[in-house]
């Protein structure tokens, strides 16, 4: 019994940590942050987030896991990467939603072609693990490509002690961030209802695209 539970826990922690590595790698590339000096911090965040996710799901409240994880993720960016709360909010939501969008697209393809059922998208079976591996590989490959091409935003300051005026582009970005968090949380509640889930995932993609559009405006504004 103990061995079975431990193996389940170990597999969950491994797969979930891999997802967060992909998420943070993509986030760092989008905002042109350097991993150098942040590897221990990143490992800590991956383990912490995976443990929180496991604990919430084990307690029987999986619908709350993504929202709690996103909030904790943003707090970790503030405290460990020493980024201002506003920019941490931007980085966290873009990274989180970027990863979830890739995963939702892969799930859509896999379910549409009958390769996997909605209930099989878990860490305890081979098909679910393959989805996770692909979901992680694509953002990491995209992040490497962006690094190679020199793409990404540079408006995130290295200092956490700055003043933000919440008006214009800044206010619009903040509103989109809040909408993004809400949509991400609601989409998990309806995960078993495929049509509703993918409708919300599409809405999440639209929010992400608008976020990137306004991020580009901010990039040009701060030049």
Secondary structure, 3 states (H helix, E strand, C coil): CHHHHHHHHHHHHHHHHHHHHHHHHHHHHHCCCCCCCCHHHHHHHHHHHHHHHHHHHHCCCHHHHHHHHHHHHHHHHHHHCCCCHHHHHHHHHHHHHHHHHHHHHHHHHHHHCCCCCHHHCCCCCHHHHHHHHHHHHHHHHHHHHHHHHCCCCCCCCCCCCCCCCCCCHHHHHHHHHHHHHHHHHHHHHCCCCHHHHHHHHHHHHHHHHHHHHHHHHHHHHCC
